Structure formats: structure tokens, C-alpha cells
Amino acid sequence: MAQRWISKFAVEGQSCVCSNLRMAARAITQLYDAMMRQSGLRATQFSILGTTLILGPVTVKRLARATVTDRTTLTRNLKLLEKQGLIRIETGDDRREREVTLTDRGLEVLARAYPIWKTAQVKVAKRFGRERLERLLSELSALVEVARVR
């Protein structure tokens, strides 16, 4: 019985959505991190700062949802960005919530990192194909929504 399970998993495990997405995410993150190293930001930090710029000021709860990050992980990343002076975290209108705002320094760092990020984007688009990338991004957005429905 165990052998049948193992052999089935050996075949079916290759098509695990979670495993394949995580592998692709790690590979792309490594590429972006390597290219963005000169900016002093990691890809995750750039994403958090960019989302804060677009939504800001934004509550930690809303930022976590927008970046699909659990609050504990996001809070850890926010503390590092705050320590670097790139964001400010203050009590929001609702005293139970904390609000994240990009600082002037954060905006400057993001502005310097943007062209490097753009170069990474173009590199991926050229290698993968723009049309394929557009389809992939659309499908990934749909997959996020599938995962959110519980």
C-alpha cells in the first residue's frame, strides 16, 4: 500500500501548484534581488515601499492584504524599513490600528531603485515574452482570488 502512495505522489507531486509557484517565486526573487542589490533594497522591500506609496497612508492590515503577506511577517519587514528611516508607523484614526507612511527618504530611495526595478522587469519580459507575461500576471491575479475564497 505504501509503495502505491509513494509512486502516485512521485508523479502527482510534480504538478503541485504550491510547490511550483514557490519555486518560480524564489527564482524570480533571486533575479530581482541580485539586480536591485545596488539600490540597497531587496525585492520584497521595494514591493512594500511601492505599495505604501500607492495606497499610503495605509493601515498595516490593509497593506498586509494588498501584499498578500501575513501580518507577523509584514510587521517584521516594516520594522526594518522604519529603522532605516524609509517609512513611519503611527497610530491611525482608529487607535487600534497602525498606519504606514512613506518618508521623504523612503520616497528618494524608491525613486533611485525604480529604474533598476524597471530594468529587471524588462529583462524578464524579454526573456519570457511580453504576451506570455501579461497572461501569466492575469492568471496569477485570478489564482490569488481563488486562494482567498475559503
Secondary structure, 3 states (H helix, E strand, C coil): CHHHHHHHHHHHHHHCHHHHHHHHHHHHHHHHHHHHHHHCCCHHHHHHHHHHHHHCCEEHHHHHHHHCCCHHHHHHHHHHHHHCCCEEEEECCCCCCEEEEECHHHHHHHHHHHHHHHHHHHHHHHHHCHHHHHHHHHHHHHHHHHHHCC
